[in-house]
Amino acid sequence: MEGLREEFEETQIKVSESVFLIQDMVNELQHIALRPSIYHADEYFDIMIEGERREKQPGWQQRIKSIEDVK
C-alpha cells in the first residue's frame, strides 16, 4: 500500500509539473503571437477536467481529482 501511495504522489507531482509547463508554453506562444491571454489558469484546468469526463479513459476519476487538487 505504501508503494502505491508513493507512486501516486510521484505521478501527482509529474502531472502538476506538466500542467505548469504546458501553461508556460501556451503563455509564451501567446506572447510571441502578440495576442492577449485567452484563458486563465482555472479555465485551463476546467477544460482538462471536461476532457477527462468526456473520454473516460481508465483512471479518469483519479486524474480529475488530481487536477482539482492542483487547481
C-alpha positions in Angstrom: 0.0 0.0 0.0 2.8 2.4 0.9 4.4 1.7 -2.5 1.2 2.7 -4.3 0.9 5.8 -2.2 4.5 6.9 -3.2 3.8 6.1 -6.8 0.6 8.1 -6.7 2.4 11.1 -5.1 5.2 10.9 -7.7 2.6 10.8 -10.5 0.7 13.7 -9.0 3.9 15.8 -8.9 4.7 14.9 -12.6 1.1 15.9 -13.6 1.5 19.2 -11.7 4.8 19.9 -13.4 3.4 19.1 -16.8 0.4 21.4 -16.3 2.6 24.3 -15.4 5.0 23.5 -18.3 2.0 23.5 -20.7 0.7 26.7 -19.2 4.2 28.4 -19.7 4.3 27.2 -23.3 0.9 28.5 -24.1 1.7 31.8 -22.5 4.9 32.0 -24.5 3.1 31.2 -27.7 0.5 33.9 -27.0 3.3 36.4 -26.2 5.0 35.6 -29.5 1.7 35.9 -31.4 1.1 39.3 -29.6 -2.3 38.2 -28.6 -4.0 38.7 -25.2 -4.4 35.7 -22.9 -7.3 33.6 -24.0 -7.8 31.6 -20.8 -7.0 32.0 -17.1 -5.3 29.1 -15.2 -8.7 28.0 -13.8 -10.2 27.8 -17.2 -7.3 25.5 -18.4 -8.0 23.2 -15.5 -11.7 23.2 -16.2 -11.0 22.3 -19.9 -8.8 19.4 -18.8 -11.4 18.1 -16.4 -14.1 18.2 -19.0 -11.8 16.4 -21.4 -11.3 13.6 -18.9 -15.0 13.3 -18.2 -15.7 13.1 -21.9 -13.0 10.5 -22.7 -13.4 8.4 -19.5 -10.1 6.5 -20.1 -9.0 4.2 -17.2 -8.2 6.2 -14.2 -10.1 9.3 -15.3 -11.7 9.9 -11.9 -8.4 10.0 -10.2 -6.9 12.3 -12.8 -9.9 14.7 -12.3 -9.2 14.6 -8.6 -5.6 15.4 -9.2 -6.4 18.3 -11.5 -8.8 19.7 -9.0 -6.2 19.4 -6.2 -3.7 21.4 -8.4 -6.4 23.9 -9.3 
